[in-house]
Amino acid sequence: MPATNTTPLSTQQLRAHVDRLPRYLLGHYPTPLEFCPKLSAALAGPRIYIKRDDCTGLAFGGNKTRHNEFLIADALRLGADLLVWGAGVQSNNCRQTAAACARAGLDIHLVLGRGGPAAEPDQIQGNLLLDYLVGAYVDIVEEAIGIELDGRIARETEAHRARGRKVYGWDKHVCKPLAAVSYALCVAEIMEQSGALGFTPHALYVSSAGSTGAGVVLAQKALGLDCRVKCVAPIQWPWDTQADMGEIADKAGRLIGLELGLGKSDVEVSFDSIGPGYGKLSDAGIEAIELTARTEGILLDPMYSGKAMAGLITDIRAGKFQPTDSVVFIHTGGTPALFAYSDKIAAKMHPRRLPAV
Ligand SMILES: Cc1ncc(COP(=O)(O)O)c(C=O)c1O
């Protein structure tokens, strides 16, 4: 199929473009698109739908199930026998990539950055517990995530190569656009599902400062959607995140034969919901987690989806939607981290008490 800039595409045409890339199936699709009547009523705002990508089906689900279908396929295509991957100790990415490797019969070495010496033994909980259970080789190191940890991962990768392993390493220029392609498929599902339910989304909200949001933007442009896409960043990277996401979206498009000329101005990303910092709880995030759990029985996570929902709640309270509008919130998963942060969450949550008799 030649490269094209003839858009809008139908969802079927978009799928056909994506089909030109190798894919290693890992997930349960389509994930449900659920109307949340009680959450919508509690906020007296638009009709809120949640795209349940926490139910993608691999090791407690989340956005990295979709990402990994393209990354694992690429690793297998290149004949790799080992992935060297890394992020924070409670990384959802690492947990899901380790599970994907278990499925694909690949080894994985996780280099998890603690960001300093250990004040106490690392708690084997949440994502870290799952990393061990799915058989990853886990190294917890003192480097902080970002440039420092990336350097360490690169050195570990070279050491494995010197020992003769065929390593698929984290190269953000390759991995991020490949992962982004997977979120074009998620948007195709949303549009097909919303069409079947009889509504058109006015806005899509998603937790992202990288591939996930870039893939959503790619589909927004490819499908010609008249719908706002708001990425709520969980982290402030030391680079221009908006420009980076625009570039990822453009490269992802080229990978599937679409020349859309995407860039910084195509991406809307907000840093207003990070709270005290990446990896730290925010009061608004805890409120969002409690409200969503108590109205819909749906659990968000403390670092990504909870903060993104807090971003949506802020916009609703600021009057940015009409009651007749429909908003789709993409739940990107991350729920195992609830258990790793249990003490901190317990200190901030608001348990219901039975009234005194
Ligand atoms: C649960 C969850 N949601 C959202 C994200 C954001 O993903 P990205 O910035 O790569 O799009 C992550 C990243 O690790 C995540 O773990």
The ligand as an SDF file (V2000), in Angstrom:
LIG
                    3D

 16 16  0  0  0  0  0  0  0  0999 V2000
   -1.1460    3.2820   33.6920 C   0  0  0  0  0  0  0  0  0  0  0  0
   -0.4460    4.1840   32.7520 C   0  0  0  0  0  0  0  0  0  0  0  0
   -1.1550    5.0950   32.0960 N   0  0  0  0  0  0  0  0  0  0  0  0
   -0.5830    5.9560   31.2270 C   0  0  0  0  0  0  0  0  0  0  0  0
    0.7780    5.9140   30.9950 C   0  0  0  0  0  0  0  0  0  0  0  0
    1.3620    6.9070   30.0150 C   0  0  0  0  0  0  0  0  0  0  0  0
    1.9220    6.2970   28.9220 O   0  0  0  0  0  0  0  0  0  0  0  0
    2.6830    7.1370   27.7990 P   0  0  0  0  0  0  0  0  0  0  0  0
    3.1440    8.4170   28.4170 O   0  0  0  0  0  0  0  0  0  0  0  0
    3.7910    6.2650   27.3760 O   0  0  0  0  0  0  0  0  0  0  0  0
    1.7150    7.3790   26.7390 O   0  0  0  0  0  0  0  0  0  0  0  0
    1.5770    4.9690   31.6600 C   0  0  0  0  0  0  0  0  0  0  0  0
    3.0310    4.9090   31.4380 C   0  0  0  0  0  0  0  0  0  0  0  0
    3.7640    4.1430   31.9960 O   0  0  0  0  0  0  0  0  0  0  0  0
    0.9500    4.0880   32.5580 C   0  0  0  0  0  0  0  0  0  0  0  0
    1.6540    3.1680   33.2330 O   0  0  0  0  0  0  0  0  0  0  0  0
  1  2  1  0
  2  3  1  0
  2 15  2  0
  3  4  2  0
  4  5  1  0
  5  6  1  0
  5 12  2  0
  6  7  1  0
  7  8  1  0
  8  9  2  0
  8 10  1  0
  8 11  1  0
 12 13  1  0
 12 15  1  0
 13 14  2  0
 15 16  1  0
M  END
$$$$
